[in-house]
Amino acid sequence: DTEMQAKRKRGGARWACTIAFFLSCITTPTLVRACTTILATPGSTVDGSTLNSHSNDGEGTVDPRLVRIAAADHEPNSLRDIFFAYEEHPSYIGYSRNVSEHI
């Protein structure tokens, strides 16, 4: 009888965990909005290559372009200009960022 009660308790706990897992699966995607970025540096890969991956969970209003910005020396506490834009791709690309405006 005691063994049967222990089995029922374990079964009830499993059922509760299953329900909790199911509820978290169906509610989490609507509550959480995030992107995932993965970077592997040359020291962490076998062949010394750099790997970069990014999943974008934005709603189409982000700029998917990759831009190389040349290294530069800056004064301590110096700031970089930030530009606000209403456009579909909300970023400024231009000569002040060392990027041709005709990308």
TAZIDA-V839343 format. One record per residue. N is the residue number from 0. SS is DSSP state (A for helix, B for strand, O for the rest). PHI is phi in radians with two decimals (* if undefined). D_LAST is the distance of its C-alpha to the last C-alpha in Angstrom with 2 decimals. Layout:
BEGIN
N SS PHI D_LAST
N SS PHI D_LAST
END
This chain:
BEGIN
0 O * 75.81
1 A -1.15 73.86
2 A -1.13 71.69
3 A -1.15 70.93
4 A -1.15 69.93
5 A -1.11 67.58
6 A -1.12 65.94
7 A -1.13 65.53
8 A -1.11 63.91
9 A -1.11 61.44
10 A -1.11 60.73
11 A -1.14 60.19
12 A -1.15 57.80
13 A -1.10 55.81
14 A -1.10 55.68
15 A -1.12 54.51
16 A -1.13 51.76
17 A -1.10 50.66
18 A -1.13 50.51
19 A -1.08 48.63
20 A -1.11 46.07
21 A -1.06 45.66
22 A -1.12 45.25
23 A -1.17 42.65
24 A -1.18 40.65
25 A -1.47 40.69
26 A -1.76 40.04
27 A -1.07 37.55
28 A -1.02 34.47
29 A -1.49 34.90
30 A -1.68 35.56
31 O -1.94 33.00
32 O -2.27 29.23
33 O -2.62 27.47
34 O -1.86 24.71
35 B -2.12 25.57
36 B -2.13 23.87
37 B -2.16 25.53
38 B -2.31 25.03
39 B -2.05 27.30
40 O -1.46 27.55
41 A -0.96 28.77
42 A -1.29 32.26
43 A -1.84 32.51
44 O -1.93 31.64
45 O -1.10 34.14
46 O -1.65 31.99
47 O 1.40 30.19
48 O -1.49 26.74
49 O -1.79 24.43
50 B -2.12 23.71
51 B -2.43 21.49
52 B -2.45 21.71
53 B -2.59 20.91
54 B -1.81 22.23
55 O -1.96 20.87
56 O -1.73 23.62
57 O -1.24 21.68
58 O -1.74 22.16
59 O 1.46 18.70
60 O -1.88 17.67
61 O -1.99 15.74
62 O -1.64 12.15
63 O -1.43 12.19
64 O -1.28 9.12
65 O -1.73 10.57
66 O -2.23 9.69
67 O -1.56 12.16
68 O -1.95 13.91
69 O -1.10 16.39
70 O -1.13 20.02
71 O -2.66 21.86
72 O -1.62 25.41
73 O -2.20 26.09
74 O -1.17 29.36
75 O -0.99 31.30
76 O 1.12 30.59
77 O -1.31 27.51
78 O -2.09 25.02
79 O -1.88 21.28
80 O -1.10 20.09
81 O -2.10 19.33
82 O -1.97 17.73
83 O -1.60 19.04
84 O -2.50 17.19
85 O -1.58 18.72
86 O -1.16 15.62
87 O -1.06 15.28
88 O -1.90 12.65
89 O -1.33 14.53
90 O -2.65 12.52
91 O -1.65 11.54
92 O -2.14 8.41
93 O -3.02 9.43
94 A -1.15 11.65
95 A -1.23 14.48
96 A -1.87 12.80
97 O 1.05 11.92
98 O -2.24 8.14
99 O -1.10 6.29
100 O -1.34 5.84
101 O -1.93 3.81
102 O -1.37 0.00
END
